[in-house]
Amino acid sequence: MAANCWEAAENIFPVAEFGSLASARRRRRRRRRRRRRRRRRRRRRRRRRRRRRRRRRRRRRRWWRRRGWGRRIIEKVDLFPFHIPTLATSP
């Protein structure tokens, strides 16, 4: 019995280095894509009642709002850790 299971596995499946394995997989995938033929199947259209879902707009919480800056314009101040162009130039 092999000392560890990886050795046993390598006896059955010879393991190549990772780079070549990845490139081979990529090549195989490319070949498979070329072979696919588009077949148009006519489907009987069933009329389905569509439920209208109300979309809730999620407001993105800006970090400066959390810091308590609010909507105020952040000036280009040395105190401020980094300058945000959109805020500094906003009217």
N, C-alpha and C positions, 0 to 999 in steps of 0.2 A: 504493500500500500504506500502511496506517495506521502512524503512528509507533510506537504500541505495541499489543499485542494486546487490551488492555482497551478501547481506543477502538473497535477493530473489533468487539469483542463487543457494545459498547453500541449500535452501529448496528443490530445484528441484534436483540438483546434490550434494549429500553429499561429501564434500571435505575432502580427507584424507591428512595427512601430506606429505610433498613433497617426502621424502625418500621412503616411501612405494609406492607412485605413480610411482616413477621412476623405482623401482625394478619390479613392476607389468608390466610396459611397456616393460622392458627388457625381462622379462619372455615370454611375448606375442610374442615379436619379434623373440625370439629363437624358439618358437614352430612353428611359421609361416615358418621359414627358413627350418625346417626339412620336412615340408609337400610338399615343392616344388619338382616336378619331372621334370627332364630334358627331353624335347621332341625335337627330332631333326626333323626339317622341311626342306625338300629339296627345295632350292630356285633356280629358274632359273637364271643363271648368265648372266647378261647383260654386254657386253663389253663397258666400259665407257672410253672415252679419258681422260687421266689424265693430267691436266695442271701442268707443273713444276713450283713450287713456289720457288723463290730465297729466301733462308733463310739469313737474315741479322744477323750477329753475333753482339750481343750487348756487348760492352766492359764494364765490371763492373768498375765503378769509385771507386778507393780506396780512402779512406778519406785522406791518407797521400799525395796522388797526389794533392788533392784539397788544402791541406795546403801548397803546394809548396815544398814538400820534393822531388818530382820527383821519379826517380828510385834509388836515393842514398840510401846507407845502413844506417839505423838508428842505431847508436851505443847504447849500454846500458849506457845511460848517466842519471845522476840524474836529469838533466833538463827535460828529457822526462817524460811525465806523467805516462806511463806504458810501460813495456818492451814487445816487440813483438818477440817471439823466431824465427819465420821464417825469419824475416828481419835481426835480429841481427846475425844470423848464416849463412846468405846467402853469398856466396863467393864474 
